[in-house]
Amino acid sequence: MSIASQTLEIIDNHCKVLKSYSVATAKNGVGEQWGSQCTPRGHHIIRAKIGADCPLNTVFVGRRPTGEIFSSELKEKFPERDWILTRILWLSGCEPGLNRLGKVDTMRRYIYIHSTPDAVPMGIPASHGCVLMRGNELIELFDRVPVGTSVYIR
């Protein structure tokens, strides 16, 4: 995943790009500290996949579907909510001191790849630390990658 180009690429074992997606990372930039609302760098894995078979735009709070489907009316009712939609790929850092353990632990910071409302632009930093994608593209990615897949954020 490239912060500079705001893209996530699926790469095979021969470094060939199989698919590229436009994403949005943290509006606060990169960083690993707890509470920074930055996107963490380095080697990660997908620790958990949440939301298989949920409808497009399913709303999650605390990693659980609320039973709601995102709509403009729901956004109006909860204007300050950080919308976590459709699926969650929960990241875990692999580098102690950089993105694992202590105050830099990616998983304990609840850093996910998830979808967001269509009004949020892709290709520019816009999140609170997570990696944002379009819902249909996230479903495609979710179905393609297993738990344990390596994710490198640079």
C-alpha positions in Angstrom: 0.0 0.0 0.0 1.4 3.4 -1.0 0.6 6.4 1.2 2.1 8.8 -1.5 -0.1 7.5 -4.3 -3.1 6.5 -2.1 -3.3 3.1 -3.7 -3.5 -0.5 -2.5 -2.1 -3.1 -4.8 -2.5 -6.9 -4.8 0.9 -8.3 -5.7 1.6 -12.0 -6.6 4.7 -13.9 -5.5 6.6 -12.6 -8.5 5.9 -8.9 -7.7 3.4 -8.6 -10.5 0.5 -6.2 -9.7 -2.7 -8.2 -10.1 -5.1 -5.4 -9.0 -4.9 -1.8 -7.9 -7.4 0.1 -5.8 -7.7 3.8 -4.9 -7.8 4.3 -1.2 -7.9 7.1 1.4 -5.5 7.0 4.4 -5.2 9.3 7.4 -5.7 13.0 7.0 -3.2 13.3 9.8 -0.5 11.5 7.7 1.6 8.6 8.8 2.5 7.6 12.3 2.3 4.8 14.7 1.5 6.4 18.1 -1.7 5.6 20.0 -4.2 8.5 19.6 -2.4 10.1 16.7 -5.1 9.2 14.1 -2.3 8.5 11.7 -2.0 5.5 9.3 0.8 3.2 10.6 3.7 2.2 8.3 5.6 -1.1 7.9 4.8 -4.7 7.7 1.3 -5.9 8.9 -0.9 -8.9 8.4 -4.6 -9.2 8.1 -5.4 -10.5 11.6 -9.2 -10.8 11.2 -11.9 -10.6 8.6 -15.2 -9.3 9.8 -18.5 -9.0 8.0 -18.6 -11.8 5.5 -21.9 -11.9 3.7 -23.1 -8.6 5.2 -24.9 -6.4 2.7 -23.1 -3.5 1.1 -23.0 -0.5 3.4 -23.7 -2.5 6.5 -22.8 -0.2 9.5 -20.4 -1.5 12.1 -19.8 -0.2 15.6 -17.3 -1.9 17.8 -16.7 -4.4 14.9 -20.3 -5.6 15.1 -23.0 -5.0 12.6 -25.6 -2.6 14.0 -28.4 -3.9 11.8 -28.3 -0.5 9.9 -27.5 0.1 6.3 -25.8 3.5 5.7 -28.0 6.2 4.2 -28.1 10.0 4.0 -30.8 10.0 6.7 -28.7 7.9 9.0 -25.7 10.2 8.4 -27.9 13.2 9.3 -29.0 11.5 12.5 -25.4 10.7 13.5 -23.3 13.4 11.9 -20.2 12.8 14.0 -20.0 9.0 13.6 -16.8 7.6 11.9 -18.6 5.4 9.4 -17.2 1.8 9.2 -19.1 0.1 6.5 -19.5 -3.2 4.5 -16.5 -5.3 5.8 -13.5 -5.0 8.1 -10.0 -6.3 7.5 -8.3 -5.8 10.9 -4.6 -5.1 10.6 -1.9 -6.3 13.1 1.6 -4.9 13.0 4.6 -7.3 12.6 7.4 -5.0 13.7 7.9 -4.7 17.5 8.6 -1.1 18.4 7.4 0.2 15.1 3.8 -1.0 14.7 3.5 -3.9 17.3 3.3 -3.8 21.1 3.1 -0.9 23.5 1.8 2.5 22.3 2.4 1.7 18.6 0.4 -1.5 18.3 -1.7 -1.3 15.1 -4.2 -3.9 16.3 -4.8 -2.2 19.6 -5.2 1.0 17.8 -8.1 -0.6 15.8 -6.6 0.1 12.4 -8.7 -1.5 9.7 -9.2 -1.5 5.9 -13.0 -0.8 5.6 -15.4 1.0 3.4 -16.8 4.5 3.8 -19.7 6.5 2.4 -19.5 7.3 -1.3 -19.2 11.0 -0.5 -15.8 10.5 1.0 -13.2 11.0 -1.8 -10.7 8.3 -2.6 -7.1 9.2 -3.6 -6.6 11.8 -0.9 -6.0 11.4 2.8 -9.4 11.5 4.6 -9.5 8.9 7.4 -8.9 8.8 11.2 -6.0 6.4 10.7 -7.7 3.5 8.8 -7.5 2.7 5.1 -10.7 3.5 3.4 -12.1 1.9 0.2 -15.2 1.8 -1.9 -17.7 -0.9 -0.7 -17.8 -3.0 -3.8 -14.0 -3.0 -4.1 -13.6 -3.9 -0.4 -16.0 -6.9 -0.9 -13.8 -8.0 -3.9 -10.6 -7.6 -1.8 -12.2 -9.3 1.3 -13.2 -12.3 -0.8 -9.7 -12.6 -2.4 -7.4 -12.4 0.6 -7.2 -14.8 3.6 -6.4 -14.0 7.2 -2.7 -13.8 7.5 -2.1 -12.0 4.2 0.8 -9.6 4.4 0.2 -5.9 4.0 3.1 -3.5 3.6 2.2 0.2 4.2 4.9 2.6 2.8 
